[in-house]
């Protein structure tokens, strides 16, 4: 039941999935991080999907390219938050690697999509 253009984009679907996984991940972070790292990670990962959708709605390729750039920057922020969480021992190495690899894959997809808009 996809009615919006962005719902068909695999990058949007992957970003949505990653957002839900990261949201669950942060439930295991210490309470002291609720308004710090947990919040920052969830906001950054949600921003990836939000920017993909915003750029896809009736925008020119140039405008969509700009919003994909915002999504890429947000994903870089997600990766930095993952590193912070890993250094603070809020997640194990296996989870870090899983989320890092998934982020890296999505980053490559976003870059390829942006390059296709030129």
DRENNUSE-394880 format. One record per residue: residue number from 1; residue in three letters; x, y, z of N, C-alpha, C, O in turn. Coordinates in pm, 1 decimal, m for minus. Layout:
BEGIN
SITE     n   res     n.east    n.north       n.up    ca.east   ca.north      ca.up     c.east    c.north       c.up     o.east    o.north       o.up
SITE   NUM   ALA          X          Y          Z          X          Y          Z          X          Y          Z          X          Y          Z
...
END
This chain:
BEGIN
SITE     n   res     n.east    n.north       n.up    ca.east   ca.north      ca.up     c.east    c.north       c.up     o.east    o.north       o.up
SITE     1   UNK       82.7     m118.1        0.0        0.0        0.0        0.0       88.0      125.7        0.0       72.3      213.2       85.1
SITE     2   UNK      177.4      133.4      m92.9      267.8      248.0     m103.5      204.5      354.9     m190.5      177.3      332.5     m308.5
SITE     3   UNK      181.4      469.7     m132.1      119.9      578.3     m206.2      215.8      693.1     m230.0      195.8      773.7     m320.8
SITE     4   UNK      319.7      700.7     m148.6      417.6      807.1     m163.6      541.8      753.4     m233.6      582.2      639.0     m212.6
SITE     5   UNK      600.7      837.0     m316.0      718.6      798.7     m393.2      830.1      743.6     m304.7      892.9      643.4     m338.8
SITE     6   UNK      854.5      808.3     m192.2      966.3      767.4     m106.7      947.4      629.4      m46.2     1045.7      562.8      m13.8
SITE     7   UNK      822.4      584.6      m30.2      797.1      453.3       29.0      850.0      339.5      m58.0      873.8      228.9       m9.6
SITE     8   UNK      867.8      367.7     m185.1      920.2      266.6     m277.6     1072.9      261.8     m277.3     1132.4      166.8     m328.2
SITE     9   UNK     1135.4      363.0     m220.6     1281.7      369.8     m220.7     1339.9      271.5     m118.3     1304.9      275.3       m0.3
SITE    10   UNK     1427.0      185.7     m164.1     1491.3       88.3      m75.6     1571.8      159.7       32.7     1579.2      112.4      146.2
SITE    11   UNK     1631.9      272.7       m1.8     1709.8      346.6       98.6     1619.9      396.0      211.9     1661.4      397.3      327.8
SITE    12   UNK     1498.5      436.1      179.6     1404.8      479.7      282.6     1363.1      360.7      368.9     1358.7      370.5      491.6
SITE    13   UNK     1332.8      248.9      304.1     1292.9      128.0      376.9     1403.6       82.6      472.3     1377.0       48.6      587.5
SITE    14   UNK     1528.4       82.4      422.9     1642.8       42.0      506.2     1663.1      140.5      621.1     1692.0       99.7      733.5
SITE    15   UNK     1648.2      268.8      593.3     1663.4      370.6      697.9     1554.7      354.5      804.6     1581.7      369.7      923.7
SITE    16   UNK     1433.8      324.1      762.4     1325.2      301.0      858.0     1356.5      180.5      946.8     1338.7      185.8     1068.5
SITE    17   UNK     1403.1       72.9      885.2     1437.7      m48.0      961.4     1550.0      m20.4     1060.9     1543.0      m61.1     1176.9
SITE    18   UNK     1652.7       48.7     1014.7     1766.1       80.1     1101.9     1719.8      166.4     1219.1     1765.1      147.2     1331.9
SITE    19   UNK     1631.2      259.8     1193.5     1578.9      344.9     1299.3     1509.0      266.2     1408.4     1527.1      294.0     1527.0
SITE    20   UNK     1429.5      168.5     1368.9     1358.1       87.7     1468.8     1455.3        1.3     1549.2     1439.1      m16.4     1669.9
SITE    21   UNK     1555.5      m51.7     1481.1     1656.3     m133.9     1550.9     1736.4      m49.6     1650.3     1763.3      m93.1     1762.3
SITE    22   UNK     1773.7       70.3     1608.5     1850.8      158.9     1696.7     1766.5      203.5     1815.2     1817.5      216.0     1926.5
SITE    23   UNK     1638.8      227.5     1792.3     1549.6      265.5     1901.4     1545.1      155.3     2006.9     1549.6      183.2     2126.7
SITE    24   UNK     1536.3       30.9     1962.5     1538.8      m81.4     2056.1     1673.7      m92.1     2126.8     1679.9     m119.9     2246.5
SITE    25   UNK     1779.9      m70.2     2052.8     1914.2      m77.6     2110.6     1928.6       18.8     2227.5     1986.0      m16.7     2330.5
SITE    26   UNK     1877.3      139.3     2212.5     1896.3      241.0     2316.5     1820.2      209.9     2444.8     1848.9      269.5     2548.6
SITE    27   UNK     1724.2      118.4     2440.1     1652.9       82.5     2563.1     1745.6       13.8     2662.6     1715.8        7.5     2781.8
SITE    28   UNK     1858.3      m37.8     2613.1     1956.3     m103.1     2699.6     2064.1       m7.4     2750.6     2148.6      m47.4     2830.6
SITE    29   UNK     2062.4      117.5     2706.1     2159.6      215.2     2753.1     2122.4      256.7     2895.1     2006.1      246.0     2933.8
SITE    30   UNK     2219.2      303.8     2972.9     2189.0      349.8     3109.0     2090.2      466.8     3109.0     2084.3      544.7     3013.9
SITE    31   UNK     2014.2      477.4     3215.8     1915.5      585.4     3228.9     1979.6      724.1     3217.7     1917.4      818.5     3168.9
SITE    32   UNK     2104.7      735.2     3263.6     2171.5      865.8     3257.6     2189.8      914.3     3113.5     2213.7     1033.0     3091.1
SITE    33   UNK     2178.9      824.1     3016.1     2194.6      860.7     2874.6     2061.5      891.5     2805.3     2059.2      922.8     2686.3
SITE    34   UNK     1951.2      882.6     2879.7     1819.5      900.9     2818.8     1809.0     1031.0     2740.2     1756.5     1032.1     2628.8
SITE    35   UNK     1858.5     1140.8     2797.4     1848.2     1270.8     2730.6     1979.1     1311.1     2663.1     1993.3     1423.7     2615.4
SITE    36   UNK     2072.5     1219.8     2659.6     2200.9     1247.3     2596.8     2221.4     1155.9     2476.2     2163.6     1178.3     2369.9
SITE    37   UNK     2302.9     1054.2     2493.3     2340.0      969.0     2380.8     2220.3      893.3     2322.3     2207.7      882.9     2200.3
SITE    38   UNK     2133.3      840.9     2407.4     2016.0      767.6     2357.1     1930.5      856.4     2267.9     1892.8      818.1     2157.2
SITE    39   UNK     1901.0      974.3     2317.5     1818.7     1068.6     2243.1     1887.9     1112.1     2113.7     1825.0     1118.9     2008.1
SITE    40   UNK     2015.9     1141.0     2122.9     2090.5     1186.0     2005.2     2094.2     1078.5     1897.5     2076.7     1107.9     1779.3
SITE    41   UNK     2117.0      954.0     1938.2     2123.2      843.6     1842.5     1989.7      823.5     1772.7     1984.7      808.0     1650.7
SITE    42   UNK     1882.3      823.7     1849.4     1749.2      803.3     1789.9     1712.0      919.8     1698.5     1658.2      898.3     1589.9
SITE    43   UNK     1740.2     1042.7     1741.3     1708.9     1158.1     1656.2     1789.0     1155.1     1526.3     1736.4     1186.0     1419.4
SITE    44   UNK     1916.0     1117.9     1536.2     2001.1     1113.5     1416.3     1954.8     1004.4     1320.4     1945.4     1027.9     1199.9
SITE    45   UNK     1926.2      886.5     1372.0     1886.4      777.3     1283.1     1747.9      804.4     1222.8     1723.2      770.3     1107.1
SITE    46   UNK     1658.8      864.8     1299.8     1527.8      900.4     1243.7     1542.1     1008.2     1136.6     1466.1     1010.5     1039.8
SITE    47   UNK     1638.3     1096.2     1153.6     1661.8     1202.8     1057.4     1701.8     1148.9      919.5     1675.1     1212.7      817.7
SITE    48   UNK     1764.8     1033.5      916.5     1803.9      974.2      787.7     1678.7      949.2      703.7     1669.6      996.5      590.4
SITE    49   UNK     1583.0      875.6      758.2     1459.6      845.9      684.3     1378.1      972.3      657.5     1319.8      987.2      550.1
SITE    50   UNK     1374.1     1062.7      754.6     1297.7     1186.5      737.0     1351.3     1269.8      620.6     1273.3     1324.0      542.3
SITE    51   UNK     1482.2     1280.2      608.9     1540.3     1357.7      499.8     1522.7     1290.2      364.5     1504.0     1358.0      263.5
SITE    52   UNK     1528.5     1157.7      361.5     1504.1     1086.3      236.2     1362.5     1116.2      187.8     1341.3     1147.2       70.6
SITE    53   UNK     1266.6     1106.6      278.3     1126.9     1129.5      238.6     1102.7     1274.9      200.0     1032.9     1302.4      102.4
SITE    54   UNK     1159.8     1367.5      275.7     1138.8     1508.6      244.7     1195.7     1545.1      108.4     1135.6     1622.9       34.3
SITE    55   UNK     1310.8     1489.4       75.7     1371.8     1518.6      m52.8     1298.7     1456.3     m171.0     1308.5     1505.1     m283.6
SITE    56   UNK     1225.6     1348.7     m145.0     1160.4     1275.3     m254.3     1025.0     1332.9     m294.4      972.6     1298.7     m400.4
SITE    57   UNK      969.1     1417.6     m213.2      834.6     1468.5     m240.7      839.8     1588.1     m335.2      869.6     1700.4     m294.5
SITE    58   UNK      810.8     1562.1     m459.3      795.6     1666.5     m558.6      914.1     1759.1     m575.9      897.9     1874.4     m616.1
SITE    59   UNK     1031.3     1710.6     m546.5     1149.2     1795.1     m554.6     1225.1     1768.1     m685.1     1212.4     1661.6     m745.6
SITE    60   UNK     1302.0     1864.9     m725.1     1391.9     1845.6     m838.0     1506.0     1754.4     m793.9     1524.6     1731.1     m674.5
SITE    61   UNK     1581.7     1703.3     m889.6     1697.6     1620.5     m854.7     1796.8     1697.9     m769.1     1857.7     1641.9     m677.9
SITE    62   UNK     1813.0     1826.5     m798.3     1904.9     1909.8     m721.4     1859.5     1919.8     m575.1     1940.0     1907.4     m482.9
SITE    63   UNK     1730.0     1942.3     m556.3     1675.0     1952.6     m421.9     1680.6     1817.3     m350.2     1714.1     1810.9     m231.9
SITE    64   UNK     1648.4     1711.2     m420.9     1655.2     1577.8     m361.1     1799.5     1544.9     m323.0     1824.1     1484.6     m218.6
SITE    65   UNK     1893.4     1583.9     m406.5     2035.1     1563.8     m378.7     2074.4     1631.5     m246.8     2150.5     1576.1     m167.5
SITE    66   UNK     2021.4     1751.0     m225.3     2051.1     1825.4     m103.0     2000.7     1749.4       20.2     2071.5     1740.1      120.5
SITE    67   UNK     1880.0     1695.7       13.0     1824.6     1622.8      127.2     1893.8     1488.6      148.7     1905.9     1443.1      262.4
SITE    68   UNK     1939.0     1425.0       41.7     2016.6     1301.3       57.3     2148.5     1335.8      127.2     2198.5     1256.9      207.3
SITE    69   UNK     2203.7     1451.0       97.9     2323.3     1497.0      168.4     2298.2     1511.4      318.0     2383.3     1475.5      399.4
SITE    70   UNK     2181.4     1563.9      354.0     2145.8     1573.9      496.2     2134.0     1434.9      558.5     2176.9     1412.9      671.8
SITE    71   UNK     2075.5     1341.7      483.8     2060.9     1204.2      533.8     2198.2     1141.1      556.2     2219.8     1071.3      655.2
SITE    72   UNK     2289.3     1166.0      465.0     2426.2     1113.0      477.2     2493.1     1169.4      602.4     2558.2     1096.2      677.0
SITE    73   UNK     2476.8     1298.8      624.9     2536.0     1360.6      744.2     2475.9     1303.3      872.6     2546.9     1280.6      970.6
SITE    74   UNK     2346.4     1280.8      871.0     2280.6     1221.8      987.9     2330.6     1080.3     1012.8     2348.6     1039.4     1127.5
SITE    75   UNK     2352.8     1006.5      906.1     2403.5      870.4      921.3     2545.8      871.5      976.6     2582.3      783.6     1054.6
SITE    76   UNK     2625.9      969.3      937.4     2759.9      982.6      994.8     2749.8     1009.6     1144.8     2831.0      960.1     1222.9
SITE    77   UNK     2651.0     1087.3     1184.0     2627.1     1113.7     1325.8     2588.0      984.4     1399.1     2631.6      960.7     1511.8
SITE    78   UNK     2506.7      902.5     1335.1     2468.3      772.8     1391.9     2592.7      688.2     1418.9     2606.0      628.7     1525.8
SITE    79   UNK     2682.1      683.5     1322.8     2804.6      603.0     1337.5     2888.9      656.1     1453.9     2945.0      577.8     1530.5
SITE    80   UNK     2897.8      787.2     1467.1     2972.3      844.2     1579.4     2906.2      808.0     1712.0     2975.5      777.1     1808.9
SITE    81   UNK     2775.0      811.3     1717.6     2704.0      769.8     1839.3     2729.0      622.6     1870.1     2742.8      584.8     1986.4
SITE    82   UNK     2734.8      540.0     1766.8     2766.6      398.7     1788.3     2905.2      382.9     1849.6     2924.7      303.6     1941.7
SITE    83   UNK     3000.8      458.8     1798.0     3136.2      454.0     1854.1     3135.7      498.3     2000.7     3201.6      437.2     2084.8
SITE    84   UNK     3060.5      605.4     2030.6     3050.5      651.9     2168.5     2991.2      542.6     2257.7     3043.0      515.1     2365.9
SITE    85   UNK     2883.6      481.2     2211.9     2818.5      375.0     2289.8     2912.0      256.5     2308.6     2914.1      195.3     2415.4
SITE    86   UNK     2988.4      224.2     2206.6     3083.3      113.5     2216.0     3194.1      145.8     2316.6     3230.8       61.0     2397.9
SITE    87   UNK     3246.7      266.6     2311.1     3354.0      306.8     2403.4     3305.3      310.4     2548.8     3382.7      289.6     2642.2
SITE    88   UNK     3177.3      336.9     2565.4     3120.5      342.0     2701.0     3067.0      205.5     2745.5     3007.8      192.2     2852.6
SITE    89   UNK     3089.0      106.3     2662.0     3047.7      m32.4     2691.9     2896.8      m48.3     2707.8     2850.3     m125.5     2791.6
SITE    90   UNK     2820.3       25.5     2626.3     2675.0       12.2     2628.7     2625.9      m95.3     2532.4     2509.2     m134.2     2536.6
SITE    91   UNK     2714.6     m143.1     2446.0     2681.5     m251.7     2355.3     2804.8     m339.2     2337.0     2918.4     m294.0     2351.1
SITE    92   UNK     2779.3     m463.8     2305.7     2891.3     m556.4     2287.8     2949.1     m541.8     2147.6     2889.0     m478.2     2061.1
SITE    93   UNK     3064.2     m600.1     2126.2     3134.4     m588.6     1997.2     3050.9     m643.9     1881.7     3052.0     m589.2     1771.4
SITE    94   UNK     2979.5     m751.6     1907.9     2896.9     m812.5     1802.4     2786.8     m716.4     1757.4     2763.6     m699.8     1637.7
SITE    95   UNK     2719.1     m653.2     1853.5     2615.0     m556.3     1818.5     2675.3     m433.6     1750.7     2620.4     m382.6     1653.0
SITE    96   UNK     2788.1     m386.6     1802.7     2853.9     m272.6     1738.9     2883.9     m303.2     1593.5     2852.3     m223.2     1505.4
SITE    97   UNK     2944.4     m417.9     1567.6     2980.4     m455.3     1430.3     2856.9     m467.2     1342.0     2857.7     m422.9     1227.2
SITE    98   UNK     2751.5     m526.5     1395.3     2627.7     m544.0     1318.3     2570.3     m408.1     1277.7     2538.7     m386.6     1160.7
SITE    99   UNK     2557.1     m317.3     1373.2     2500.1     m186.5     1342.8     2595.3      m99.9     1260.2     2551.1      m22.3     1175.4
SITE   100   UNK     2724.0     m112.8     1284.5     2823.7      m40.6     1205.7     2818.0      m85.7     1059.7     2816.1       m3.1      968.4
SITE   101   UNK     2815.4     m216.2     1038.7     2809.9     m269.5      902.0     2680.2     m230.5      830.8     2680.9     m197.7      712.1
SITE   102   UNK     2570.4     m234.5      903.8     2442.6     m195.1      844.3     2444.6      m46.2      807.3     2392.6       m7.1      702.8
SITE   103   UNK     2503.5       34.7      891.8     2516.4      178.1      863.0     2606.8      201.9      742.6     2577.7      286.1      657.7
SITE   104   UNK     2716.0      127.5      736.0     2808.7      140.7      623.7     2740.0      103.0      492.1     2757.5      170.1      390.4
SITE   105   UNK     2662.2       m4.1      495.5     2589.7      m47.5      375.9     2488.6       60.7      332.9     2478.9       94.0      214.8
SITE   106   UNK     2414.7      114.1      429.3     2318.6      218.8      397.1     2389.3      343.5      344.1     2339.7      408.3      252.0
SITE   107   UNK     2504.4      377.3      401.5     2581.1      492.6      354.2     2618.3      474.4      206.7     2604.0      567.1      126.9
SITE   108   UNK     2665.1      357.1      171.7     2700.5      330.2       32.3     2578.6      338.7      m59.2     2588.3      387.7     m171.7
SITE   109   UNK     2465.3      291.7      m11.5     2341.9      301.9      m89.9     2301.1      447.9     m109.5     2258.8      486.8     m218.3
SITE   110   UNK     2313.6      527.5       m4.9     2279.3      669.6      m14.3     2371.7      742.2     m112.4     2326.6      823.3     m193.2
SITE   111   UNK     2500.0      712.0     m104.1     2596.5      773.6     m196.6     2566.6      735.4     m341.9     2572.1      819.6     m431.5
SITE   112   UNK     2535.3      609.5     m363.6     2502.3      563.8     m499.6     2374.1      630.1     m548.9     2365.1      669.6     m665.1
SITE   113   UNK     2276.5      642.1     m462.2     2150.9      707.0     m500.0     2175.2      853.1     m533.3     2123.9      903.8     m633.0
SITE   114   UNK     2253.3      921.1     m450.1     2283.5     1062.0     m476.3     2355.8     1076.9     m609.5     2325.8     1168.3     m686.3
SITE   115   UNK     2450.5      988.4     m637.6     2523.8      994.4     m765.1     2431.3      970.7     m884.2     2455.8     1023.7     m992.6
SITE   116   UNK     2326.3      892.4     m865.7     2232.5      866.3     m974.9     2146.2      987.5    m1006.7     2085.7      993.9    m1113.7
SITE   117   UNK     2139.9     1082.5     m916.3     2056.9     1202.2     m936.3     2125.4     1306.6    m1022.2     2060.4     1399.3    m1070.6
SITE   118   UNK     2255.1     1293.2    m1041.9     2330.6     1396.6    m1115.1     2307.8     1388.7    m1262.6     2363.8     1468.3    m1338.0
END
